[in-house]
């Protein structure tokens, strides 16, 4: 198989059209919450450190005195 045909086959595998009649509604909030929840299950220490860092910065910038 030559190089051009190989590239065409790779491109055709990547660009698979959606099945007929299959429409996916956009639900960005639900997608984001499910993504963050899955990430938190996989890497809880990373998420905890990120929350700690954000809390530190907010507490530092929003201090009352």
PDBQT receptor file of N, H, CA, C and O in Angstrom, charges set to zero:
ATOM      1  N   UNK A   1       0.851  -1.178   0.000  1.00  0.00    +0.000 N 
ATOM      2  CA  UNK A   1       0.000   0.000   0.000  1.00  0.00    +0.000 C 
ATOM      3  C   UNK A   1       0.894   1.237   0.000  1.00  0.00    +0.000 C 
ATOM      4  O   UNK A   1       1.843   1.336   0.778  1.00  0.00    +0.000 OA
ATOM      5  N   UNK A   2       0.581   2.155  -0.866  1.00  0.00    +0.000 N 
ATOM      6  H   UNK A   2      -0.189   2.075  -1.499  1.00  0.00    +0.000 HD
ATOM      7  CA  UNK A   2       1.428   3.338  -0.913  1.00  0.00    +0.000 C 
ATOM      8  C   UNK A   2       0.995   4.364   0.125  1.00  0.00    +0.000 C 
ATOM      9  O   UNK A   2      -0.027   4.214   0.794  1.00  0.00    +0.000 OA
ATOM     10  N   UNK A   3       1.792   5.394   0.233  1.00  0.00    +0.000 N 
ATOM     11  H   UNK A   3       2.623   5.516  -0.311  1.00  0.00    +0.000 HD
ATOM     12  CA  UNK A   3       1.623   6.375   1.313  1.00  0.00    +0.000 C 
ATOM     13  C   UNK A   3       0.328   7.180   1.176  1.00  0.00    +0.000 C 
ATOM     14  O   UNK A   3      -0.308   7.481   2.186  1.00  0.00    +0.000 OA
ATOM     15  N   UNK A   4      -0.076   7.535  -0.041  1.00  0.00    +0.000 N 
ATOM     16  H   UNK A   4       0.441   7.291  -0.861  1.00  0.00    +0.000 HD
ATOM     17  CA  UNK A   4      -1.269   8.352  -0.255  1.00  0.00    +0.000 C 
ATOM     18  C   UNK A   4      -2.515   7.578   0.155  1.00  0.00    +0.000 C 
ATOM     19  O   UNK A   4      -3.381   8.126   0.838  1.00  0.00    +0.000 OA
ATOM     20  N   UNK A   5      -2.621   6.318  -0.248  1.00  0.00    +0.000 N 
ATOM     21  H   UNK A   5      -1.918   5.873  -0.802  1.00  0.00    +0.000 HD
ATOM     22  CA  UNK A   5      -3.795   5.518   0.117  1.00  0.00    +0.000 C 
ATOM     23  C   UNK A   5      -3.863   5.318   1.623  1.00  0.00    +0.000 C 
ATOM     24  O   UNK A   5      -4.949   5.313   2.203  1.00  0.00    +0.000 OA
ATOM     25  N   UNK A   6      -2.719   5.156   2.253  1.00  0.00    +0.000 N 
ATOM     26  H   UNK A   6      -1.836   5.161   1.783  1.00  0.00    +0.000 HD
ATOM     27  CA  UNK A   6      -2.690   4.972   3.704  1.00  0.00    +0.000 C 
ATOM     28  C   UNK A   6      -3.230   6.215   4.411  1.00  0.00    +0.000 C 
ATOM     29  O   UNK A   6      -3.987   6.096   5.374  1.00  0.00    +0.000 OA
ATOM     30  N   UNK A   7      -2.849   7.404   3.942  1.00  0.00    +0.000 N 
ATOM     31  H   UNK A   7      -2.234   7.500   3.159  1.00  0.00    +0.000 HD
ATOM     32  CA  UNK A   7      -3.348   8.645   4.538  1.00  0.00    +0.000 C 
ATOM     33  C   UNK A   7      -4.850   8.798   4.323  1.00  0.00    +0.000 C 
ATOM     34  O   UNK A   7      -5.555   9.271   5.214  1.00  0.00    +0.000 OA
ATOM     35  N   UNK A   8      -5.347   8.404   3.153  1.00  0.00    +0.000 N 
ATOM     36  H   UNK A   8      -4.774   8.020   2.429  1.00  0.00    +0.000 HD
ATOM     37  CA  UNK A   8      -6.777   8.500   2.885  1.00  0.00    +0.000 C 
ATOM     38  C   UNK A   8      -7.561   7.571   3.805  1.00  0.00    +0.000 C 
ATOM     39  O   UNK A   8      -8.632   7.935   4.289  1.00  0.00    +0.000 OA
ATOM     40  N   UNK A   9      -7.036   6.381   4.045  1.00  0.00    +0.000 N 
ATOM     41  H   UNK A   9      -6.166   6.085   3.651  1.00  0.00    +0.000 HD
ATOM     42  CA  UNK A   9      -7.721   5.446   4.926  1.00  0.00    +0.000 C 
ATOM     43  C   UNK A   9      -7.736   5.961   6.363  1.00  0.00    +0.000 C 
ATOM     44  O   UNK A   9      -8.746   5.820   7.054  1.00  0.00    +0.000 OA
ATOM     45  N   UNK A  10      -6.644   6.551   6.822  1.00  0.00    +0.000 N 
ATOM     46  H   UNK A  10      -5.824   6.666   6.261  1.00  0.00    +0.000 HD
ATOM     47  CA  UNK A  10      -6.611   7.118   8.167  1.00  0.00    +0.000 C 
ATOM     48  C   UNK A  10      -7.625   8.246   8.302  1.00  0.00    +0.000 C 
ATOM     49  O   UNK A  10      -8.326   8.336   9.310  1.00  0.00    +0.000 OA
ATOM     50  N   UNK A  11      -7.706   9.106   7.289  1.00  0.00    +0.000 N 
ATOM     51  H   UNK A  11      -7.136   9.033   6.470  1.00  0.00    +0.000 HD
ATOM     52  CA  UNK A  11      -8.651  10.216   7.329  1.00  0.00    +0.000 C 
ATOM     53  C   UNK A  11     -10.087   9.709   7.313  1.00  0.00    +0.000 C 
ATOM     54  O   UNK A  11     -10.949  10.270   7.990  1.00  0.00    +0.000 OA
ATOM     55  N   UNK A  12     -10.351   8.660   6.550  1.00  0.00    +0.000 N 
ATOM     56  H   UNK A  12      -9.651   8.205   6.000  1.00  0.00    +0.000 HD
ATOM     57  CA  UNK A  12     -11.721   8.145   6.500  1.00  0.00    +0.000 C 
ATOM     58  C   UNK A  12     -12.104   7.473   7.807  1.00  0.00    +0.000 C 
ATOM     59  O   UNK A  12     -13.282   7.482   8.164  1.00  0.00    +0.000 OA
ATOM     60  N   UNK A  13     -11.151   6.885   8.541  1.00  0.00    +0.000 N 
ATOM     61  H   UNK A  13     -10.194   6.877   8.251  1.00  0.00    +0.000 HD
ATOM     62  CA  UNK A  13     -11.451   6.273   9.830  1.00  0.00    +0.000 C 
ATOM     63  C   UNK A  13     -11.766   7.332  10.880  1.00  0.00    +0.000 C 
ATOM     64  O   UNK A  13     -12.600   7.111  11.757  1.00  0.00    +0.000 OA
ATOM     65  N   UNK A  14     -11.104   8.475  10.792  1.00  0.00    +0.000 N 
ATOM     66  H   UNK A  14     -10.427   8.654  10.079  1.00  0.00    +0.000 HD
ATOM     67  CA  UNK A  14     -11.314   9.540  11.777  1.00  0.00    +0.000 C 
ATOM     68  C   UNK A  14     -12.625  10.274  11.543  1.00  0.00    +0.000 C 
ATOM     69  O   UNK A  14     -13.296  10.652  12.503  1.00  0.00    +0.000 OA
ATOM     70  N   UNK A  15     -12.996  10.479  10.310  1.00  0.00    +0.000 N 
ATOM     71  H   UNK A  15     -12.451  10.172   9.530  1.00  0.00    +0.000 HD
ATOM     72  CA  UNK A  15     -14.182  11.263   9.977  1.00  0.00    +0.000 C 
ATOM     73  C   UNK A  15     -15.384  10.346   9.786  1.00  0.00    +0.000 C 
ATOM     74  O   UNK A  15     -15.886  10.204   8.671  1.00  0.00    +0.000 OA
ATOM     75  N   UNK A  16     -15.841   9.736  10.848  1.00  0.00    +0.000 N 
ATOM     76  H   UNK A  16     -15.434   9.852  11.754  1.00  0.00    +0.000 HD
ATOM     77  CA  UNK A  16     -16.995   8.853  10.773  1.00  0.00    +0.000 C 
ATOM     78  C   UNK A  16     -18.242   9.689  11.038  1.00  0.00    +0.000 C 
ATOM     79  O   UNK A  16     -18.359  10.306  12.097  1.00  0.00    +0.000 OA
ATOM     80  N   UNK A  17     -19.174   9.717  10.086  1.00  0.00    +0.000 N 
ATOM     81  H   UNK A  17     -19.079   9.217   9.226  1.00  0.00    +0.000 HD
ATOM     82  CA  UNK A  17     -20.380  10.517  10.291  1.00  0.00    +0.000 C 
ATOM     83  C   UNK A  17     -21.287   9.889  11.340  1.00  0.00    +0.000 C 
ATOM     84  O   UNK A  17     -21.231   8.685  11.589  1.00  0.00    +0.000 OA
ATOM     85  N   UNK A  18     -22.117  10.720  11.946  1.00  0.00    +0.000 N 
ATOM     86  H   UNK A  18     -22.162  11.698  11.744  1.00  0.00    +0.000 HD
ATOM     87  CA  UNK A  18     -23.077  10.227  12.943  1.00  0.00    +0.000 C 
ATOM     88  C   UNK A  18     -24.140   9.394  12.248  1.00  0.00    +0.000 C 
ATOM     89  O   UNK A  18     -24.487   9.672  11.100  1.00  0.00    +0.000 OA
ATOM     90  N   UNK A  19     -24.657   8.388  12.915  1.00  0.00    +0.000 N 
ATOM     91  H   UNK A  19     -24.375   8.162  13.847  1.00  0.00    +0.000 HD
ATOM     92  CA  UNK A  19     -25.723   7.578  12.317  1.00  0.00    +0.000 C 
ATOM     93  C   UNK A  19     -26.940   8.435  12.001  1.00  0.00    +0.000 C 
ATOM     94  O   UNK A  19     -27.176   9.465  12.632  1.00  0.00    +0.000 OA
ATOM     95  N   UNK A  20     -27.698   7.995  11.024  1.00  0.00    +0.000 N 
ATOM     96  H   UNK A  20     -27.506   7.159  10.511  1.00  0.00    +0.000 HD
ATOM     97  CA  UNK A  20     -28.868   8.751  10.588  1.00  0.00    +0.000 C 
ATOM     98  C   UNK A  20     -29.882   8.871  11.733  1.00  0.00    +0.000 C 
ATOM     99  O   UNK A  20     -30.219   7.885  12.389  1.00  0.00    +0.000 OA
ATOM    100  N   UNK A  21     -30.352  10.080  11.953  1.00  0.00    +0.000 N 
ATOM    101  H   UNK A  21     -30.078  10.881  11.420  1.00  0.00    +0.000 HD
ATOM    102  CA  UNK A  21     -31.342  10.326  12.987  1.00  0.00    +0.000 C 
ATOM    103  C   UNK A  21     -30.754  10.493  14.383  1.00  0.00    +0.000 C 
ATOM    104  O   UNK A  21     -31.488  10.775  15.330  1.00  0.00    +0.000 OA
ATOM    105  N   UNK A  22     -29.459  10.326  14.524  1.00  0.00    +0.000 N 
ATOM    106  H   UNK A  22     -28.863  10.097  13.755  1.00  0.00    +0.000 HD
ATOM    107  CA  UNK A  22     -28.830  10.449  15.843  1.00  0.00    +0.000 C 
ATOM    108  C   UNK A  22     -28.361  11.885  16.035  1.00  0.00    +0.000 C 
ATOM    109  O   UNK A  22     -27.397  12.325  15.410  1.00  0.00    +0.000 OA
ATOM    110  N   UNK A  23     -29.039  12.589  16.889  1.00  0.00    +0.000 N 
ATOM    111  H   UNK A  23     -29.822  12.231  17.397  1.00  0.00    +0.000 HD
ATOM    112  CA  UNK A  23     -28.617  13.950  17.208  1.00  0.00    +0.000 C 
ATOM    113  C   UNK A  23     -28.273  13.996  18.683  1.00  0.00    +0.000 C 
ATOM    114  O   UNK A  23     -28.940  13.367  19.504  1.00  0.00    +0.000 OA
ATOM    115  N   UNK A  24     -27.253  14.725  19.010  1.00  0.00    +0.000 N 
ATOM    116  H   UNK A  24     -26.711  15.236  18.343  1.00  0.00    +0.000 HD
ATOM    117  CA  UNK A  24     -26.820  14.842  20.395  1.00  0.00    +0.000 C 
ATOM    118  C   UNK A  24     -27.063  16.263  20.852  1.00  0.00    +0.000 C 
ATOM    119  O   UNK A  24     -26.542  17.216  20.272  1.00  0.00    +0.000 OA
ATOM    120  N   UNK A  25     -27.856  16.395  21.895  1.00  0.00    +0.000 N 
ATOM    121  H   UNK A  25     -28.279  15.621  22.366  1.00  0.00    +0.000 HD
ATOM    122  CA  UNK A  25     -28.102  17.721  22.437  1.00  0.00    +0.000 C 
ATOM    123  C   UNK A  25     -26.867  18.202  23.171  1.00  0.00    +0.000 C 
ATOM    124  O   UNK A  25     -26.160  17.418  23.805  1.00  0.00    +0.000 OA
ATOM    125  N   UNK A  26     -26.617  19.485  23.080  1.00  0.00    +0.000 N 
ATOM    126  H   UNK A  26     -27.191  20.121  22.565  1.00  0.00    +0.000 HD
ATOM    127  CA  UNK A  26     -25.493  20.063  23.800  1.00  0.00    +0.000 C 
ATOM    128  C   UNK A  26     -25.919  20.330  25.237  1.00  0.00    +0.000 C 
ATOM    129  O   UNK A  26     -26.893  21.041  25.485  1.00  0.00    +0.000 OA
ATOM    130  N   UNK A  27     -25.186  19.757  26.175  1.00  0.00    +0.000 N 
ATOM    131  H   UNK A  27     -24.395  19.180  25.973  1.00  0.00    +0.000 HD
ATOM    132  CA  UNK A  27     -25.442  19.955  27.595  1.00  0.00    +0.000 C 
ATOM    133  C   UNK A  27     -24.110  20.267  28.268  1.00  0.00    +0.000 C 
ATOM    134  O   UNK A  27     -23.527  19.399  28.917  1.00  0.00    +0.000 OA
ATOM    135  N   UNK A  28     -23.626  21.495  28.119  1.00  0.00    +0.000 N 
ATOM    136  H   UNK A  28     -24.100  22.200  27.592  1.00  0.00    +0.000 HD
ATOM    137  CA  UNK A  28     -22.279  21.818  28.596  1.00  0.00    +0.000 C 
ATOM    138  C   UNK A  28     -22.120  21.702  30.108  1.00  0.00    +0.000 C 
ATOM    139  O   UNK A  28     -21.063  21.278  30.575  1.00  0.00    +0.000 OA
ATOM    140  N   UNK A  29     -23.132  22.064  30.883  1.00  0.00    +0.000 N 
ATOM    141  H   UNK A  29     -23.991  22.409  30.504  1.00  0.00    +0.000 HD
ATOM    142  CA  UNK A  29     -23.007  21.999  32.341  1.00  0.00    +0.000 C 
ATOM    143  C   UNK A  29     -22.938  20.545  32.798  1.00  0.00    +0.000 C 
ATOM    144  O   UNK A  29     -22.103  20.195  33.633  1.00  0.00    +0.000 OA
ATOM    145  N   UNK A  30     -23.804  19.703  32.260  1.00  0.00    +0.000 N 
ATOM    146  H   UNK A  30     -24.482  19.987  31.582  1.00  0.00    +0.000 HD
ATOM    147  CA  UNK A  30     -23.780  18.285  32.620  1.00  0.00    +0.000 C 
ATOM    148  C   UNK A  30     -22.489  17.628  32.161  1.00  0.00    +0.000 C 
ATOM    149  O   UNK A  30     -21.921  16.810  32.884  1.00  0.00    +0.000 OA
ATOM    150  N   UNK A  31     -22.016  17.977  30.960  1.00  0.00    +0.000 N 
ATOM    151  H   UNK A  31     -22.478  18.641  30.373  1.00  0.00    +0.000 HD
ATOM    152  CA  UNK A  31     -20.756  17.424  30.468  1.00  0.00    +0.000 C 
ATOM    153  C   UNK A  31     -19.590  17.833  31.361  1.00  0.00    +0.000 C 
ATOM    154  O   UNK A  31     -18.725  17.014  31.671  1.00  0.00    +0.000 OA
ATOM    155  N   UNK A  32     -19.564  19.097  31.772  1.00  0.00    +0.000 N 
ATOM    156  H   UNK A  32     -20.267  19.762  31.520  1.00  0.00    +0.000 HD
ATOM    157  CA  UNK A  32     -18.483  19.596  32.619  1.00  0.00    +0.000 C 
ATOM    158  C   UNK A  32     -18.499  18.921  33.985  1.00  0.00    +0.000 C 
ATOM    159  O   UNK A  32     -17.454  18.510  34.489  1.00  0.00    +0.000 OA
ATOM    160  N   UNK A  33     -19.679  18.806  34.582  1.00  0.00    +0.000 N 
ATOM    161  H   UNK A  33     -20.528  19.140  34.173  1.00  0.00    +0.000 HD
ATOM    162  CA  UNK A  33     -19.755  18.177  35.907  1.00  0.00    +0.000 C 
ATOM    163  C   UNK A  33     -19.393  16.704  35.848  1.00  0.00    +0.000 C 
ATOM    164  O   UNK A  33     -18.748  16.194  36.765  1.00  0.00    +0.000 OA
ATOM    165  N   UNK A  34     -19.790  16.014  34.796  1.00  0.00    +0.000 N 
ATOM    166  H   UNK A  34     -20.313  16.428  34.052  1.00  0.00    +0.000 HD
ATOM    167  CA  UNK A  34     -19.414  14.598  34.689  1.00  0.00    +0.000 C 
ATOM    168  C   UNK A  34     -17.908  14.459  34.439  1.00  0.00    +0.000 C 
ATOM    169  O   UNK A  34     -17.275  13.538  34.955  1.00  0.00    +0.000 OA
ATOM    170  N   UNK A  35     -17.338  15.371  33.651  1.00  0.00    +0.000 N 
ATOM    171  H   UNK A  35     -17.852  16.119  33.232  1.00  0.00    +0.000 HD
ATOM    172  CA  UNK A  35     -15.898  15.325  33.400  1.00  0.00    +0.000 C 
ATOM    173  C   UNK A  35     -15.112  15.591  34.679  1.00  0.00    +0.000 C 
ATOM    174  O   UNK A  35     -14.155  14.877  34.980  1.00  0.00    +0.000 OA
ATOM    175  N   UNK A  36     -15.511  16.619  35.436  1.00  0.00    +0.000 N 
ATOM    176  H   UNK A  36     -16.288  17.199  35.191  1.00  0.00    +0.000 HD
ATOM    177  CA  UNK A  36     -14.810  16.939  36.685  1.00  0.00    +0.000 C 
ATOM    178  C   UNK A  36     -14.970  15.814  37.694  1.00  0.00    +0.000 C 
ATOM    179  O   UNK A  36     -14.023  15.480  38.407  1.00  0.00    +0.000 OA
ATOM    180  N   UNK A  37     -16.154  15.231  37.762  1.00  0.00    +0.000 N 
ATOM    181  H   UNK A  37     -16.923  15.503  37.183  1.00  0.00    +0.000 HD
ATOM    182  CA  UNK A  37     -16.380  14.110  38.680  1.00  0.00    +0.000 C 
ATOM    183  C   UNK A  37     -15.505  12.915  38.343  1.00  0.00    +0.000 C 
ATOM    184  O   UNK A  37     -14.941  12.285  39.237  1.00  0.00    +0.000 OA
ATOM    185  N   UNK A  38     -15.388  12.601  37.068  1.00  0.00    +0.000 N 
ATOM    186  H   UNK A  38     -15.846  13.113  36.341  1.00  0.00    +0.000 HD
ATOM    187  CA  UNK A  38     -14.537  11.483  36.643  1.00  0.00    +0.000 C 
ATOM    188  C   UNK A  38     -13.065  11.790  36.910  1.00  0.00    +0.000 C 
ATOM    189  O   UNK A  38     -12.311  10.916  37.335  1.00  0.00    +0.000 OA
ATOM    190  N   UNK A  39     -12.662  13.036  36.660  1.00  0.00    +0.000 N 
ATOM    191  H   UNK A  39     -13.275  13.746  36.315  1.00  0.00    +0.000 HD
ATOM    192  CA  UNK A  39     -11.282  13.441  36.920  1.00  0.00    +0.000 C 
ATOM    193  C   UNK A  39     -10.968  13.360  38.408  1.00  0.00    +0.000 C 
ATOM    194  O   UNK A  39      -9.876  12.946  38.796  1.00  0.00    +0.000 OA
ATOM    195  N   UNK A  40     -11.938  13.760  39.246  1.00  0.00    +0.000 N 
ATOM    196  H   UNK A  40     -12.825  14.096  38.930  1.00  0.00    +0.000 HD
ATOM    197  CA  UNK A  40     -11.739  13.714  40.701  1.00  0.00    +0.000 C 
ATOM    198  C   UNK A  40     -11.612  12.272  41.192  1.00  0.00    +0.000 C 
ATOM    199  O   UNK A  40     -10.868  12.005  42.135  1.00  0.00    +0.000 OA
ATOM    200  N   UNK A  41     -12.326  11.348  40.566  1.00  0.00    +0.000 N 
ATOM    201  H   UNK A  41     -12.930  11.565  39.800  1.00  0.00    +0.000 HD
ATOM    202  CA  UNK A  41     -12.199   9.940  40.954  1.00  0.00    +0.000 C 
ATOM    203  C   UNK A  41     -10.836   9.374  40.554  1.00  0.00    +0.000 C 
ATOM    204  O   UNK A  41     -10.260   8.555  41.270  1.00  0.00    +0.000 OA
ATOM    205  N   UNK A  42     -10.328   9.819  39.405  1.00  0.00    +0.000 N 
ATOM    206  H   UNK A  42     -10.796  10.484  38.823  1.00  0.00    +0.000 HD
ATOM    207  CA  UNK A  42      -9.053   9.300  38.918  1.00  0.00    +0.000 C 
ATOM    208  C   UNK A  42      -7.863   9.951  39.607  1.00  0.00    +0.000 C 
ATOM    209  O   UNK A  42      -6.878   9.270  39.890  1.00  0.00    +0.000 OA
ATOM    210  N   UNK A  43      -7.924  11.250  39.884  1.00  0.00    +0.000 N 
ATOM    211  H   UNK A  43      -8.724  11.804  39.654  1.00  0.00    +0.000 HD
ATOM    212  CA  UNK A  43      -6.799  11.995  40.450  1.00  0.00    +0.000 C 
ATOM    213  C   UNK A  43      -7.256  12.907  41.584  1.00  0.00    +0.000 C 
ATOM    214  O   UNK A  43      -7.281  14.127  41.419  1.00  0.00    +0.000 OA
ATOM    215  N   UNK A  44      -7.615  12.342  42.725  1.00  0.00    +0.000 N 
ATOM    216  H   UNK A  44      -7.595  11.351  42.859  1.00  0.00    +0.000 HD
ATOM    217  CA  UNK A  44      -8.126  13.182  43.811  1.00  0.00    +0.000 C 
ATOM    218  C   UNK A  44      -7.082  14.120  44.396  1.00  0.00    +0.000 C 
ATOM    219  O   UNK A  44      -7.419  15.230  44.809  1.00  0.00    +0.000 OA
ATOM    220  N   UNK A  45      -5.815  13.698  44.442  1.00  0.00    +0.000 N 
ATOM    221  H   UNK A  45      -5.541  12.797  44.107  1.00  0.00    +0.000 HD
ATOM    222  CA  UNK A  45      -4.779  14.563  45.021  1.00  0.00    +0.000 C 
ATOM    223  C   UNK A  45      -4.531  15.802  44.168  1.00  0.00    +0.000 C 
ATOM    224  O   UNK A  45      -4.279  16.881  44.705  1.00  0.00    +0.000 OA
ATOM    225  N   UNK A  46      -4.597  15.663  42.855  1.00  0.00    +0.000 N 
ATOM    226  H   UNK A  46      -4.802  14.787  42.418  1.00  0.00    +0.000 HD
ATOM    227  CA  UNK A  46      -4.401  16.810  41.968  1.00  0.00    +0.000 C 
ATOM    228  C   UNK A  46      -5.532  17.816  42.128  1.00  0.00    +0.000 C 
ATOM    229  O   UNK A  46      -5.295  19.023  42.176  1.00  0.00    +0.000 OA
ATOM    230  N   UNK A  47      -6.749  17.320  42.210  1.00  0.00    +0.000 N 
ATOM    231  H   UNK A  47      -6.941  16.340  42.171  1.00  0.00    +0.000 HD
ATOM    232  CA  UNK A  47      -7.887  18.206  42.372  1.00  0.00    +0.000 C 
ATOM    233  C   UNK A  47      -7.859  18.883  43.742  1.00  0.00    +0.000 C 
ATOM    234  O   UNK A  47      -8.215  20.056  43.855  1.00  0.00    +0.000 OA
ATOM    235  N   UNK A  48      -7.444  18.164  44.778  1.00  0.00    +0.000 N 
ATOM    236  H   UNK A  48      -7.155  17.211  44.686  1.00  0.00    +0.000 HD
ATOM    237  CA  UNK A  48      -7.357  18.747  46.115  1.00  0.00    +0.000 C 
ATOM    238  C   UNK A  48      -6.315  19.859  46.153  1.00  0.00    +0.000 C 
ATOM    239  O   UNK A  48      -6.553  20.905  46.757  1.00  0.00    +0.000 OA
ATOM    240  N   UNK A  49      -5.171  19.650  45.523  1.00  0.00    +0.000 N 
ATOM    241  H   UNK A  49      -4.977  18.800  45.033  1.00  0.00    +0.000 HD
ATOM    242  CA  UNK A  49      -4.145  20.695  45.482  1.00  0.00    +0.000 C 
ATOM    243  C   UNK A  49      -4.600  21.914  44.682  1.00  0.00    +0.000 C 
ATOM    244  O   UNK A  49      -4.287  23.051  45.037  1.00  0.00    +0.000 OA
ATOM    245  N   UNK A  50      -5.340  21.670  43.603  1.00  0.00    +0.000 N 
ATOM    246  H   UNK A  50      -5.594  20.747  43.315  1.00  0.00    +0.000 HD
ATOM    247  CA  UNK A  50      -5.855  22.790  42.812  1.00  0.00    +0.000 C 
ATOM    248  C   UNK A  50      -6.852  23.606  43.624  1.00  0.00    +0.000 C 
ATOM    249  O   UNK A  50      -6.822  24.836  43.591  1.00  0.00    +0.000 OA
ATOM    250  N   UNK A  51      -7.732  22.930  44.351  1.00  0.00    +0.000 N 
ATOM    251  H   UNK A  51      -7.756  21.931  44.378  1.00  0.00    +0.000 HD
ATOM    252  CA  UNK A  51      -8.701  23.637  45.210  1.00  0.00    +0.000 C 
ATOM    253  C   UNK A  51      -7.991  24.404  46.316  1.00  0.00    +0.000 C 
ATOM    254  O   UNK A  51      -8.377  25.528  46.637  1.00  0.00    +0.000 OA
ATOM    255  N   UNK A  52      -6.964  23.812  46.898  1.00  0.00    +0.000 N 
ATOM    256  H   UNK A  52      -6.650  22.900  46.637  1.00  0.00    +0.000 HD
ATOM    257  CA  UNK A  52      -6.194  24.486  47.937  1.00  0.00    +0.000 C 
ATOM    258  C   UNK A  52      -5.518  25.740  47.382  1.00  0.00    +0.000 C 
ATOM    259  O   UNK A  52      -5.514  26.786  48.031  1.00  0.00    +0.000 OA
ATOM    260  N   UNK A  53      -4.955  25.632  46.195  1.00  0.00    +0.000 N 
ATOM    261  H   UNK A  53      -4.959  24.783  45.668  1.00  0.00    +0.000 HD
ATOM    262  CA  UNK A  53      -4.309  26.782  45.569  1.00  0.00    +0.000 C 
ATOM    263  C   UNK A  53      -5.288  27.896  45.250  1.00  0.00    +0.000 C 
ATOM    264  O   UNK A  53      -5.000  29.066  45.500  1.00  0.00    +0.000 OA
ATOM    265  N   UNK A  54      -6.438  27.545  44.703  1.00  0.00    +0.000 N 
ATOM    266  H   UNK A  54      -6.672  26.594  44.501  1.00  0.00    +0.000 HD
ATOM    267  CA  UNK A  54      -7.452  28.556  44.390  1.00  0.00    +0.000 C 
ATOM    268  C   UNK A  54      -7.948  29.209  45.670  1.00  0.00    +0.000 C 
ATOM    269  O   UNK A  54      -8.136  30.424  45.719  1.00  0.00    +0.000 OA
ATOM    270  N   UNK A  55      -8.160  28.404  46.709  1.00  0.00    +0.000 N 
ATOM    271  H   UNK A  55      -8.006  27.416  46.669  1.00  0.00    +0.000 HD
ATOM    272  CA  UNK A  55      -8.600  28.951  47.989  1.00  0.00    +0.000 C 
ATOM    273  C   UNK A  55      -7.579  29.889  48.593  1.00  0.00    +0.000 C 
ATOM    274  O   UNK A  55      -7.939  30.920  49.161  1.00  0.00    +0.000 OA
ATOM    275  N   UNK A  56      -6.311  29.544  48.479  1.00  0.00    +0.000 N 
ATOM    276  H   UNK A  56      -6.018  28.707  48.018  1.00  0.00    +0.000 HD
ATOM    277  CA  UNK A  56      -5.245  30.408  49.003  1.00  0.00    +0.000 C 
ATOM    278  C   UNK A  56      -5.218  31.750  48.279  1.00  0.00    +0.000 C 
ATOM    279  O   UNK A  56      -5.143  32.805  48.909  1.00  0.00    +0.000 OA
ATOM    280  N   UNK A  57      -5.282  31.699  46.958  1.00  0.00    +0.000 N 
ATOM    281  H   UNK A  57      -5.343  30.842  46.446  1.00  0.00    +0.000 HD
ATOM    282  CA  UNK A  57      -5.245  32.942  46.165  1.00  0.00    +0.000 C 
ATOM    283  C   UNK A  57      -6.471  33.807  46.467  1.00  0.00    +0.000 C 
ATOM    284  O   UNK A  57      -6.347  35.016  46.659  1.00  0.00    +0.000 OA
ATOM    285  N   UNK A  58      -7.660  33.185  46.509  1.00  0.00    +0.000 N 
ATOM    286  H   UNK A  58      -7.762  32.203  46.353  1.00  0.00    +0.000 HD
ATOM    287  CA  UNK A  58      -8.864  33.966  46.802  1.00  0.00    +0.000 C 
ATOM    288  C   UNK A  58      -8.814  34.555  48.209  1.00  0.00    +0.000 C 
ATOM    289  O   UNK A  58      -9.182  35.713  48.404  1.00  0.00    +0.000 OA
ATOM    290  N   UNK A  59      -8.362  33.773  49.193  1.00  0.00    +0.000 N 
ATOM    291  H   UNK A  59      -8.063  32.832  49.035  1.00  0.00    +0.000 HD
ATOM    292  CA  UNK A  59      -8.261  34.278  50.545  1.00  0.00    +0.000 C 
ATOM    293  C   UNK A  59      -7.261  35.396  50.675  1.00  0.00    +0.000 C 
ATOM    294  O   UNK A  59      -7.471  36.337  51.441  1.00  0.00    +0.000 OA
ATOM    295  N   UNK A  60      -6.185  35.306  49.941  1.00  0.00    +0.000 N 
ATOM    296  H   UNK A  60      -6.014  34.542  49.319  1.00  0.00    +0.000 HD
ATOM    297  CA  UNK A  60      -5.147  36.339  49.966  1.00  0.00    +0.000 C 
ATOM    298  C   UNK A  60      -5.644  37.635  49.332  1.00  0.00    +0.000 C 
ATOM    299  O   UNK A  60      -5.417  38.721  49.865  1.00  0.00    +0.000 OA
ATOM    300  N   UNK A  61      -6.324  37.514  48.190  1.00  0.00    +0.000 N 
ATOM    301  H   UNK A  61      -6.509  36.632  47.758  1.00  0.00    +0.000 HD
ATOM    302  CA  UNK A  61      -6.780  38.705  47.475  1.00  0.00    +0.000 C 
ATOM    303  C   UNK A  61      -8.044  39.314  48.075  1.00  0.00    +0.000 C 
ATOM    304  O   UNK A  61      -8.280  40.509  47.896  1.00  0.00    +0.000 OA
ATOM    305  N   UNK A  62      -8.856  38.542  48.774  1.00  0.00    +0.000 N 
ATOM    306  H   UNK A  62      -8.664  37.571  48.919  1.00  0.00    +0.000 HD
ATOM    307  CA  UNK A  62     -10.121  39.037  49.296  1.00  0.00    +0.000 C 
ATOM    308  C   UNK A  62     -10.101  39.255  50.808  1.00  0.00    +0.000 C 
ATOM    309  O   UNK A  62     -11.155  39.368  51.434  1.00  0.00    +0.000 OA
ATOM    310  N   UNK A  63      -8.918  39.315  51.391  1.00  0.00    +0.000 N 
ATOM    311  H   UNK A  63      -8.061  39.223  50.883  1.00  0.00    +0.000 HD
ATOM    312  CA  UNK A  63      -8.845  39.486  52.851  1.00  0.00    +0.000 C 
ATOM    313  C   UNK A  63      -9.462  40.833  53.240  1.00  0.00    +0.000 C 
ATOM    314  O   UNK A  63      -9.415  41.800  52.479  1.00  0.00    +0.000 OA
ATOM    315  N   UNK A  64     -10.026  40.868  54.418  1.00  0.00    +0.000 N 
ATOM    316  H   UNK A  64     -10.064  40.083  55.036  1.00  0.00    +0.000 HD
ATOM    317  CA  UNK A  64     -10.790  42.040  54.835  1.00  0.00    +0.000 C 
ATOM    318  C   UNK A  64      -9.935  43.120  55.498  1.00  0.00    +0.000 C 
ATOM    319  O   UNK A  64     -10.423  44.240  55.650  1.00  0.00    +0.000 OA
ATOM    320  N   UNK A  65      -8.741  42.864  55.885  1.00  0.00    +0.000 N 
ATOM    321  H   UNK A  65      -8.345  41.954  55.761  1.00  0.00    +0.000 HD
ATOM    322  CA  UNK A  65      -7.951  43.889  56.545  1.00  0.00    +0.000 C 
ATOM    323  C   UNK A  65      -6.875  44.405  55.698  1.00  0.00    +0.000 C 
ATOM    324  O   UNK A  65      -6.121  45.280  56.123  1.00  0.00    +0.000 OA
TER     325      UNK A  65
